[in-house]
């Protein structure tokens, strides 16, 4: 018998390609944000991942 998923349930276990995507995006955004936020007139940044899924992943690490 299956149960209804709650909003807080992970959608899946994060696979190696997903973990690599997270790693690469984290490094890229970190460097990009430092540059943008270094400008005196910068008012912050907004990051939108247009290739993401809704929900969250489960990661044992």
N, CA, C and O atoms as a Tripos MOL2 file, in Angstrom:
@<TRIPOS>MOLECULE
protein
  244   243    61     0     0
PROTEIN
NO_CHARGES

@<TRIPOS>ATOM
      1 N           0.8490   -1.1790    0.0000 N.3       1 UNK1
      2 CA          0.0000    0.0000    0.0000 C.3       1 UNK1
      3 C           0.8890    1.2360    0.0000 C.2       1 UNK1
      4 O           1.7400    1.3810    0.8780 O.2       1 UNK1
      5 N           0.7110    2.1150   -0.9550 N.am      2 UNK2
      6 CA          1.5330    3.3200   -1.0200 C.3       2 UNK2
      7 C           0.8910    4.4390   -0.2070 C.2       2 UNK2
      8 O          -0.3290    4.5080   -0.0570 O.2       2 UNK2
      9 N           1.7400    5.2980    0.3030 N.am      3 UNK3
     10 CA          1.2410    6.4350    1.0780 C.3       3 UNK3
     11 C           1.3680    7.6890    0.2290 C.2       3 UNK3
     12 O           2.1540    7.7240   -0.7180 O.2       3 UNK3
     13 N           0.6150    8.6960    0.5560 N.am      4 UNK4
     14 CA          0.6710    9.9620   -0.1670 C.3       4 UNK4
     15 C           1.9200   10.7180    0.2810 C.2       4 UNK4
     16 O           2.1760   10.8450    1.4790 O.2       4 UNK4
     17 N           2.6920   11.2180   -0.6760 N.am      5 UNK5
     18 CA          3.9190   11.9580   -0.3620 C.3       5 UNK5
     19 C           3.5740   13.3010    0.2620 C.2       5 UNK5
     20 O           2.6260   13.9700   -0.1480 O.2       5 UNK5
     21 N           4.3610   13.6810    1.2600 N.am      6 UNK6
     22 CA          4.2250   15.0040    1.8730 C.3       6 UNK6
     23 C           5.1420   15.9740    1.1450 C.2       6 UNK6
     24 O           6.1070   15.5550    0.5050 O.2       6 UNK6
     25 N           4.8500   17.2560    1.2360 N.am      7 UNK7
     26 CA          5.6680   18.2750    0.5870 C.3       7 UNK7
     27 C           7.1120   18.1880    1.0690 C.2       7 UNK7
     28 O           8.0330   18.4550    0.2980 O.2       7 UNK7
     29 N           7.3230   17.8210    2.3290 N.am      8 UNK8
     30 CA          8.6770   17.7850    2.8750 C.3       8 UNK8
     31 C           9.4360   16.5090    2.5200 C.2       8 UNK8
     32 O          10.6150   16.3940    2.8550 O.2       8 UNK8
     33 N           8.7950   15.5470    1.8510 N.am      9 UNK9
     34 CA          9.4790   14.3120    1.4600 C.3       9 UNK9
     35 C          10.4640   14.5850    0.3250 C.2       9 UNK9
     36 O          10.1730   15.3730   -0.5750 O.2       9 UNK9
     37 N          11.6360   13.9300    0.3660 N.am     10 UNK10
     38 CA         12.5510   14.0450   -0.7770 C.3      10 UNK10
     39 C          11.8980   13.4500   -2.0110 C.2      10 UNK10
     40 O          11.1070   12.5130   -1.9090 O.2      10 UNK10
     41 N          12.2290   13.9970   -3.1890 N.am     11 UNK11
     42 CA         11.6250   13.4570   -4.4020 C.3      11 UNK11
     43 C          12.3800   12.2390   -4.8960 C.2      11 UNK11
     44 O          11.8020   11.3810   -5.5620 O.2      11 UNK11
     45 N          13.6550   12.1510   -4.5830 N.am     12 UNK12
     46 CA         14.4590   11.0080   -5.0080 C.3      12 UNK12
     47 C          15.8120   11.0760   -4.3210 C.2      12 UNK12
     48 O          16.1700   12.0950   -3.7300 O.2      12 UNK12
     49 N          16.5470   10.0030   -4.4020 N.am     13 UNK13
     50 CA         17.9260   10.0170   -3.9190 C.3      13 UNK13
     51 C          18.7580   10.7070   -4.9870 C.2      13 UNK13
     52 O          18.6300   10.4030   -6.1730 O.2      13 UNK13
     53 N          19.6030   11.6290   -4.5710 N.am     14 UNK14
     54 CA         20.4330   12.3740   -5.5290 C.3      14 UNK14
     55 C          21.4340   11.4260   -6.1840 C.2      14 UNK14
     56 O          22.2200   10.7680   -5.5030 O.2      14 UNK14
     57 N          21.3930   11.3670   -7.4950 N.am     15 UNK15
     58 CA         22.2910   10.5080   -8.2600 C.3      15 UNK15
     59 C          23.6070   11.2560   -8.5340 C.2      15 UNK15
     60 O          23.6670   12.4770   -8.3870 O.2      15 UNK15
     61 N          24.6600   10.5250   -8.9300 N.am     16 UNK16
     62 CA         25.9630   11.1670   -9.1310 C.3      16 UNK16
     63 C          25.9340   12.3750  -10.0750 C.2      16 UNK16
     64 O          26.6020   13.3740   -9.8080 O.2      16 UNK16
     65 N          25.1710   12.2990  -11.1740 N.am     17 UNK17
     66 CA         25.1300   13.4350  -12.1020 C.3      17 UNK17
     67 C          24.4660   14.6530  -11.4570 C.2      17 UNK17
     68 O          24.8380   15.7890  -11.7520 O.2      17 UNK17
     69 N          23.4920   14.4230  -10.5830 N.am     18 UNK18
     70 CA         22.8370   15.5300   -9.8820 C.3      18 UNK18
     71 C          23.7850   16.1570   -8.8680 C.2      18 UNK18
     72 O          23.8530   17.3800   -8.7480 O.2      18 UNK18
     73 N          24.5140   15.3180   -8.1410 N.am     19 UNK19
     74 CA         25.4900   15.8330   -7.1750 C.3      19 UNK19
     75 C          26.5700   16.6530   -7.8810 C.2      19 UNK19
     76 O          27.0050   17.6820   -7.3640 O.2      19 UNK19
     77 N          27.0060   16.1990   -9.0680 N.am     20 UNK20
     78 CA         28.0110   16.9420   -9.8370 C.3      20 UNK20
     79 C          27.4440   18.2880  -10.2760 C.2      20 UNK20
     80 O          28.1460   19.2980  -10.2280 O.2      20 UNK20
     81 N          26.1870   18.3130  -10.7020 N.am     21 UNK21
     82 CA         25.5430   19.5720  -11.0870 C.3      21 UNK21
     83 C          25.5530   20.5300   -9.9040 C.2      21 UNK21
     84 O          25.9020   21.7000  -10.0600 O.2      21 UNK21
     85 N          25.1730   20.0440   -8.7160 N.am     22 UNK22
     86 CA         25.1670   20.8950   -7.5250 C.3      22 UNK22
     87 C          26.5620   21.4430   -7.2370 C.2      22 UNK22
     88 O          26.7190   22.6180   -6.9070 O.2      22 UNK22
     89 N          27.5730   20.5840   -7.3650 N.am     23 UNK23
     90 CA         28.9570   21.0050   -7.1100 C.3      23 UNK23
     91 C          29.3850   22.0980   -8.1000 C.2      23 UNK23
     92 O          29.9310   23.1250   -7.6970 O.2      23 UNK23
     93 N          29.1360   21.8730   -9.3860 N.am     24 UNK24
     94 CA         29.5440   22.8440  -10.4030 C.3      24 UNK24
     95 C          28.7900   24.1660  -10.2590 C.2      24 UNK24
     96 O          29.3930   25.2330  -10.3730 O.2      24 UNK24
     97 N          27.5020   24.1100  -10.0150 N.am     25 UNK25
     98 CA         26.7180   25.3360   -9.8450 C.3      25 UNK25
     99 C          27.1860   26.0930   -8.6100 C.2      25 UNK25
    100 O          27.3050   27.3180   -8.6380 O.2      25 UNK25
    101 N          27.4510   25.3720   -7.5270 N.am     26 UNK26
    102 CA         27.9180   26.0260   -6.2960 C.3      26 UNK26
    103 C          29.2160   26.7850   -6.5400 C.2      26 UNK26
    104 O          29.3580   27.9290   -6.1090 O.2      26 UNK26
    105 N          30.1610   26.1530   -7.2290 N.am     27 UNK27
    106 CA         31.4470   26.8210   -7.5050 C.3      27 UNK27
    107 C          31.2490   28.0120   -8.4370 C.2      27 UNK27
    108 O          31.8060   29.0850   -8.2040 O.2      27 UNK27
    109 N          30.4630   27.8270   -9.4830 N.am     28 UNK28
    110 CA         30.2290   28.8980  -10.4490 C.3      28 UNK28
    111 C          29.5410   30.0870   -9.7900 C.2      28 UNK28
    112 O          29.9860   31.2250   -9.9390 O.2      28 UNK28
    113 N          28.4630   29.8280   -9.0630 N.am     29 UNK29
    114 CA         27.7030   30.9120   -8.4400 C.3      29 UNK29
    115 C          28.5420   31.6230   -7.3830 C.2      29 UNK29
    116 O          28.4470   32.8410   -7.2390 O.2      29 UNK29
    117 N          29.3550   30.8850   -6.6490 N.am     30 UNK30
    118 CA         30.2160   31.5010   -5.6410 C.3      30 UNK30
    119 C          31.1480   32.5350   -6.2810 C.2      30 UNK30
    120 O          31.2430   33.6670   -5.8060 O.2      30 UNK30
    121 N          31.8280   32.1470   -7.3470 N.am     31 UNK31
    122 CA         32.7530   33.0730   -8.0250 C.3      31 UNK31
    123 C          31.9980   34.2290   -8.6720 C.2      31 UNK31
    124 O          32.4200   35.3810   -8.5770 O.2      31 UNK31
    125 N          30.8990   33.9250   -9.3190 N.am     32 UNK32
    126 CA         30.0970   34.9510   -9.9850 C.3      32 UNK32
    127 C          29.5550   35.9490   -8.9680 C.2      32 UNK32
    128 O          29.5960   37.1570   -9.2000 O.2      32 UNK32
    129 N          29.0470   35.4500   -7.8410 N.am     33 UNK33
    130 CA         28.4770   36.3170   -6.8060 C.3      33 UNK33
    131 C          29.5360   37.2330   -6.2050 C.2      33 UNK33
    132 O          29.2690   38.4080   -5.9510 O.2      33 UNK33
    133 N          30.7280   36.7080   -5.9760 N.am     34 UNK34
    134 CA         31.8140   37.5500   -5.4350 C.3      34 UNK34
    135 C          32.1020   38.7330   -6.3640 C.2      34 UNK34
    136 O          32.3210   39.8570   -5.9130 O.2      34 UNK34
    137 N          32.0970   38.4580   -7.6570 N.am     35 UNK35
    138 CA         32.3720   39.5300   -8.6250 C.3      35 UNK35
    139 C          31.2380   40.5580   -8.6170 C.2      35 UNK35
    140 O          31.4940   41.7560   -8.4950 O.2      35 UNK35
    141 N          30.0090   40.1100   -8.7440 N.am     36 UNK36
    142 CA         28.8540   41.0140   -8.7880 C.3      36 UNK36
    143 C          28.7250   41.7980   -7.4900 C.2      36 UNK36
    144 O          28.5320   43.0140   -7.5160 O.2      36 UNK36
    145 N          28.8280   41.1210   -6.3690 N.am     37 UNK37
    146 CA         28.6500   41.7870   -5.0750 C.3      37 UNK37
    147 C          29.8170   42.7030   -4.7320 C.2      37 UNK37
    148 O          29.7190   43.5070   -3.8060 O.2      37 UNK37
    149 N          30.9170   42.5900   -5.4660 N.am     38 UNK38
    150 CA         32.0720   43.4590   -5.2500 C.3      38 UNK38
    151 C          31.8890   44.8590   -5.8250 C.2      38 UNK38
    152 O          32.6360   45.7710   -5.4700 O.2      38 UNK38
    153 N          30.9180   45.0410   -6.6980 N.am     39 UNK39
    154 CA         30.6660   46.3640   -7.2650 C.3      39 UNK39
    155 C          29.9510   47.2410   -6.2300 C.2      39 UNK39
    156 O          29.0100   46.7850   -5.5800 O.2      39 UNK39
    157 N          30.3880   48.4850   -6.0760 N.am     40 UNK40
    158 CA         29.7920   49.3640   -5.0650 C.3      40 UNK40
    159 C          28.2750   49.5560   -5.2110 C.2      40 UNK40
    160 O          27.5780   49.7050   -4.2060 O.2      40 UNK40
    161 N          27.7620   49.5560   -6.4280 N.am     41 UNK41
    162 CA         26.3230   49.7850   -6.6330 C.3      41 UNK41
    163 C          25.4930   48.5020   -6.6250 C.2      41 UNK41
    164 O          24.2850   48.5390   -6.8590 O.2      41 UNK41
    165 N          26.1350   47.3780   -6.3570 N.am     42 UNK42
    166 CA         25.4150   46.1080   -6.3370 C.3      42 UNK42
    167 C          24.3750   46.1060   -5.2180 C.2      42 UNK42
    168 O          24.6570   46.5210   -4.0930 O.2      42 UNK42
    169 N          23.1840   45.6390   -5.5380 N.am     43 UNK43
    170 CA         22.1110   45.5640   -4.5520 C.3      43 UNK43
    171 C          21.7710   44.1120   -4.2220 C.2      43 UNK43
    172 O          20.7310   43.8360   -3.6240 O.2      43 UNK43
    173 N          22.6370   43.1980   -4.6070 N.am     44 UNK44
    174 CA         22.4130   41.7860   -4.3330 C.3      44 UNK44
    175 C          22.2260   41.0150   -5.6150 C.2      44 UNK44
    176 O          22.3380   41.5660   -6.7100 O.2      44 UNK44
    177 N          21.9410   39.7420   -5.4720 N.am     45 UNK45
    178 CA         21.7350   38.8810   -6.6370 C.3      45 UNK45
    179 C          20.5170   37.9960   -6.4020 C.2      45 UNK45
    180 O          20.1120   37.7460   -5.2660 O.2      45 UNK45
    181 N          19.9560   37.5390   -7.4920 N.am     46 UNK46
    182 CA         18.8940   36.5430   -7.4620 C.3      46 UNK46
    183 C          19.3210   35.4420   -8.4240 C.2      46 UNK46
    184 O          19.6350   35.7110   -9.5840 O.2      46 UNK46
    185 N          19.3330   34.2180   -7.9480 N.am     47 UNK47
    186 CA         19.7100   33.0770   -8.7780 C.3      47 UNK47
    187 C          18.4630   32.2400   -9.0490 C.2      47 UNK47
    188 O          17.7560   31.8490   -8.1210 O.2      47 UNK47
    189 N          18.2000   31.9720  -10.3130 N.am     48 UNK48
    190 CA         17.0640   31.1400  -10.7000 C.3      48 UNK48
    191 C          17.6020   29.9830  -11.5430 C.2      48 UNK48
    192 O          18.2340   30.1960  -12.5770 O.2      48 UNK48
    193 N          17.3460   28.7800  -11.0970 N.am     49 UNK49
    194 CA         17.7590   27.5810  -11.8320 C.3      49 UNK49
    195 C          16.5740   27.1290  -12.6790 C.2      49 UNK49
    196 O          15.6180   26.5490  -12.1630 O.2      49 UNK49
    197 N          16.6400   27.3940  -13.9640 N.am     50 UNK50
    198 CA         15.5320   27.0580  -14.8630 C.3      50 UNK50
    199 C          15.5280   25.5850  -15.2620 C.2      50 UNK50
    200 O          14.6270   25.1410  -15.9740 O.2      50 UNK50
    201 N          16.5070   24.8370  -14.8180 N.am     51 UNK51
    202 CA         16.5800   23.4140  -15.1450 C.3      51 UNK51
    203 C          16.4110   22.5560  -13.8980 C.2      51 UNK51
    204 O          16.8850   21.4200  -13.8510 O.2      51 UNK51
    205 N          15.7440   23.0920  -12.9020 N.am     52 UNK52
    206 CA         15.5970   22.3490  -11.6450 C.3      52 UNK52
    207 C          14.2450   21.6640  -11.5680 C.2      52 UNK52
    208 O          13.3370   21.9550  -12.3470 O.2      52 UNK52
    209 N          14.1300   20.7750  -10.6420 N.am     53 UNK53
    210 CA         12.8980   20.0820  -10.3380 C.3      53 UNK53
    211 C          12.2910   20.7170   -9.0990 C.2      53 UNK53
    212 O          12.9900   21.4180   -8.3680 O.2      53 UNK53
    213 N          11.0500   20.4990   -8.8520 N.am     54 UNK54
    214 CA         10.4850   20.9650   -7.5950 C.3      54 UNK54
    215 C          10.7740   19.9150   -6.5200 C.2      54 UNK54
    216 O          11.0240   18.7530   -6.8410 O.2      54 UNK54
    217 N          10.7430   20.3050   -5.2870 N.am     55 UNK55
    218 CA         10.9970   19.3770   -4.2020 C.3      55 UNK55
    219 C          12.4380   19.3920   -3.7730 C.2      55 UNK55
    220 O          13.1600   20.3530   -4.0390 O.2      55 UNK55
    221 N          12.8670   18.3360   -3.1110 N.am     56 UNK56
    222 CA         14.2360   18.2700   -2.6330 C.3      56 UNK56
    223 C          14.7790   16.8720   -2.8370 C.2      56 UNK56
    224 O          14.0290   15.9100   -3.0060 O.2      56 UNK56
    225 N          16.0930   16.7800   -2.8180 N.am     57 UNK57
    226 CA         16.7720   15.5010   -2.9690 C.3      57 UNK57
    227 C          17.2870   15.0200   -1.6210 C.2      57 UNK57
    228 O          17.5740   15.8170   -0.7280 O.2      57 UNK57
    229 N          17.3980   13.7350   -1.4930 N.am     58 UNK58
    230 CA         17.9790   13.1250   -0.3130 C.3      58 UNK58
    231 C          19.4310   12.8270   -0.6350 C.2      58 UNK58
    232 O          19.7260   12.2330   -1.6720 O.2      58 UNK58
    233 N          20.3420   13.2320    0.2410 N.am     59 UNK59
    234 CA         21.7580   12.9860    0.0630 C.3      59 UNK59
    235 C          22.3210   12.4460    1.3600 C.2      59 UNK59
    236 O          22.2090   13.0940    2.4010 O.2      59 UNK59
    237 N          22.9220   11.2720    1.3160 N.am     60 UNK60
    238 CA         23.4680   10.6660    2.5220 C.3      60 UNK60
    239 C          24.7580   11.3230    2.9860 C.2      60 UNK60
    240 O          25.2000   11.0530    4.1030 O.2      60 UNK60
    241 N          25.3820   12.1740    2.1770 N.am     61 UNK61
    242 CA         26.6840   12.7560    2.5380 C.3      61 UNK61
    243 C          26.5080   13.9140    3.4750 C.2      61 UNK61
    244 O          27.4910   14.5300    3.8870 O.2      61 UNK61
@<TRIPOS>BOND
     1     1     2 1
     2     2     3 1
     3     3     4 2
     4     3     5 am
     5     5     6 1
     6     6     7 1
     7     7     8 2
     8     7     9 am
     9     9    10 1
    10    10    11 1
    11    11    12 2
    12    11    13 am
    13    13    14 1
    14    14    15 1
    15    15    16 2
    16    15    17 am
    17    17    18 1
    18    18    19 1
    19    19    20 2
    20    19    21 am
    21    21    22 1
    22    22    23 1
    23    23    24 2
    24    23    25 am
    25    25    26 1
    26    26    27 1
    27    27    28 2
    28    27    29 am
    29    29    30 1
    30    30    31 1
    31    31    32 2
    32    31    33 am
    33    33    34 1
    34    34    35 1
    35    35    36 2
    36    35    37 am
    37    37    38 1
    38    38    39 1
    39    39    40 2
    40    39    41 am
    41    41    42 1
    42    42    43 1
    43    43    44 2
    44    43    45 am
    45    45    46 1
    46    46    47 1
    47    47    48 2
    48    47    49 am
    49    49    50 1
    50    50    51 1
    51    51    52 2
    52    51    53 am
    53    53    54 1
    54    54    55 1
    55    55    56 2
    56    55    57 am
    57    57    58 1
    58    58    59 1
    59    59    60 2
    60    59    61 am
    61    61    62 1
    62    62    63 1
    63    63    64 2
    64    63    65 am
    65    65    66 1
    66    66    67 1
    67    67    68 2
    68    67    69 am
    69    69    70 1
    70    70    71 1
    71    71    72 2
    72    71    73 am
    73    73    74 1
    74    74    75 1
    75    75    76 2
    76    75    77 am
    77    77    78 1
    78    78    79 1
    79    79    80 2
    80    79    81 am
    81    81    82 1
    82    82    83 1
    83    83    84 2
    84    83    85 am
    85    85    86 1
    86    86    87 1
    87    87    88 2
    88    87    89 am
    89    89    90 1
    90    90    91 1
    91    91    92 2
    92    91    93 am
    93    93    94 1
    94    94    95 1
    95    95    96 2
    96    95    97 am
    97    97    98 1
    98    98    99 1
    99    99   100 2
   100    99   101 am
   101   101   102 1
   102   102   103 1
   103   103   104 2
   104   103   105 am
   105   105   106 1
   106   106   107 1
   107   107   108 2
   108   107   109 am
   109   109   110 1
   110   110   111 1
   111   111   112 2
   112   111   113 am
   113   113   114 1
   114   114   115 1
   115   115   116 2
   116   115   117 am
   117   117   118 1
   118   118   119 1
   119   119   120 2
   120   119   121 am
   121   121   122 1
   122   122   123 1
   123   123   124 2
   124   123   125 am
   125   125   126 1
   126   126   127 1
   127   127   128 2
   128   127   129 am
   129   129   130 1
   130   130   131 1
   131   131   132 2
   132   131   133 am
   133   133   134 1
   134   134   135 1
   135   135   136 2
   136   135   137 am
   137   137   138 1
   138   138   139 1
   139   139   140 2
   140   139   141 am
   141   141   142 1
   142   142   143 1
   143   143   144 2
   144   143   145 am
   145   145   146 1
   146   146   147 1
   147   147   148 2
   148   147   149 am
   149   149   150 1
   150   150   151 1
   151   151   152 2
   152   151   153 am
   153   153   154 1
   154   154   155 1
   155   155   156 2
   156   155   157 am
   157   157   158 1
   158   158   159 1
   159   159   160 2
   160   159   161 am
   161   161   162 1
   162   162   163 1
   163   163   164 2
   164   163   165 am
   165   165   166 1
   166   166   167 1
   167   167   168 2
   168   167   169 am
   169   169   170 1
   170   170   171 1
   171   171   172 2
   172   171   173 am
   173   173   174 1
   174   174   175 1
   175   175   176 2
   176   175   177 am
   177   177   178 1
   178   178   179 1
   179   179   180 2
   180   179   181 am
   181   181   182 1
   182   182   183 1
   183   183   184 2
   184   183   185 am
   185   185   186 1
   186   186   187 1
   187   187   188 2
   188   187   189 am
   189   189   190 1
   190   190   191 1
   191   191   192 2
   192   191   193 am
   193   193   194 1
   194   194   195 1
   195   195   196 2
   196   195   197 am
   197   197   198 1
   198   198   199 1
   199   199   200 2
   200   199   201 am
   201   201   202 1
   202   202   203 1
   203   203   204 2
   204   203   205 am
   205   205   206 1
   206   206   207 1
   207   207   208 2
   208   207   209 am
   209   209   210 1
   210   210   211 1
   211   211   212 2
   212   211   213 am
   213   213   214 1
   214   214   215 1
   215   215   216 2
   216   215   217 am
   217   217   218 1
   218   218   219 1
   219   219   220 2
   220   219   221 am
   221   221   222 1
   222   222   223 1
   223   223   224 2
   224   223   225 am
   225   225   226 1
   226   226   227 1
   227   227   228 2
   228   227   229 am
   229   229   230 1
   230   230   231 1
   231   231   232 2
   232   231   233 am
   233   233   234 1
   234   234   235 1
   235   235   236 2
   236   235   237 am
   237   237   238 1
   238   238   239 1
   239   239   240 2
   240   239   241 am
   241   241   242 1
   242   242   243 1
   243   243   244 2
@<TRIPOS>SUBSTRUCTURE
     1 UNK1         2 RESIDUE 1 A UNK
     2 UNK2         6 RESIDUE 1 A UNK
     3 UNK3        10 RESIDUE 1 A UNK
     4 UNK4        14 RESIDUE 1 A UNK
     5 UNK5        18 RESIDUE 1 A UNK
     6 UNK6        22 RESIDUE 1 A UNK
     7 UNK7        26 RESIDUE 1 A UNK
     8 UNK8        30 RESIDUE 1 A UNK
     9 UNK9        34 RESIDUE 1 A UNK
    10 UNK10       38 RESIDUE 1 A UNK
    11 UNK11       42 RESIDUE 1 A UNK
    12 UNK12       46 RESIDUE 1 A UNK
    13 UNK13       50 RESIDUE 1 A UNK
    14 UNK14       54 RESIDUE 1 A UNK
    15 UNK15       58 RESIDUE 1 A UNK
    16 UNK16       62 RESIDUE 1 A UNK
    17 UNK17       66 RESIDUE 1 A UNK
    18 UNK18       70 RESIDUE 1 A UNK
    19 UNK19       74 RESIDUE 1 A UNK
    20 UNK20       78 RESIDUE 1 A UNK
    21 UNK21       82 RESIDUE 1 A UNK
    22 UNK22       86 RESIDUE 1 A UNK
    23 UNK23       90 RESIDUE 1 A UNK
    24 UNK24       94 RESIDUE 1 A UNK
    25 UNK25       98 RESIDUE 1 A UNK
    26 UNK26      102 RESIDUE 1 A UNK
    27 UNK27      106 RESIDUE 1 A UNK
    28 UNK28      110 RESIDUE 1 A UNK
    29 UNK29      114 RESIDUE 1 A UNK
    30 UNK30      118 RESIDUE 1 A UNK
    31 UNK31      122 RESIDUE 1 A UNK
    32 UNK32      126 RESIDUE 1 A UNK
    33 UNK33      130 RESIDUE 1 A UNK
    34 UNK34      134 RESIDUE 1 A UNK
    35 UNK35      138 RESIDUE 1 A UNK
    36 UNK36      142 RESIDUE 1 A UNK
    37 UNK37      146 RESIDUE 1 A UNK
    38 UNK38      150 RESIDUE 1 A UNK
    39 UNK39      154 RESIDUE 1 A UNK
    40 UNK40      158 RESIDUE 1 A UNK
    41 UNK41      162 RESIDUE 1 A UNK
    42 UNK42      166 RESIDUE 1 A UNK
    43 UNK43      170 RESIDUE 1 A UNK
    44 UNK44      174 RESIDUE 1 A UNK
    45 UNK45      178 RESIDUE 1 A UNK
    46 UNK46      182 RESIDUE 1 A UNK
    47 UNK47      186 RESIDUE 1 A UNK
    48 UNK48      190 RESIDUE 1 A UNK
    49 UNK49      194 RESIDUE 1 A UNK
    50 UNK50      198 RESIDUE 1 A UNK
    51 UNK51      202 RESIDUE 1 A UNK
    52 UNK52      206 RESIDUE 1 A UNK
    53 UNK53      210 RESIDUE 1 A UNK
    54 UNK54      214 RESIDUE 1 A UNK
    55 UNK55      218 RESIDUE 1 A UNK
    56 UNK56      222 RESIDUE 1 A UNK
    57 UNK57      226 RESIDUE 1 A UNK
    58 UNK58      230 RESIDUE 1 A UNK
    59 UNK59      234 RESIDUE 1 A UNK
    60 UNK60      238 RESIDUE 1 A UNK
    61 UNK61      242 RESIDUE 1 A UNK
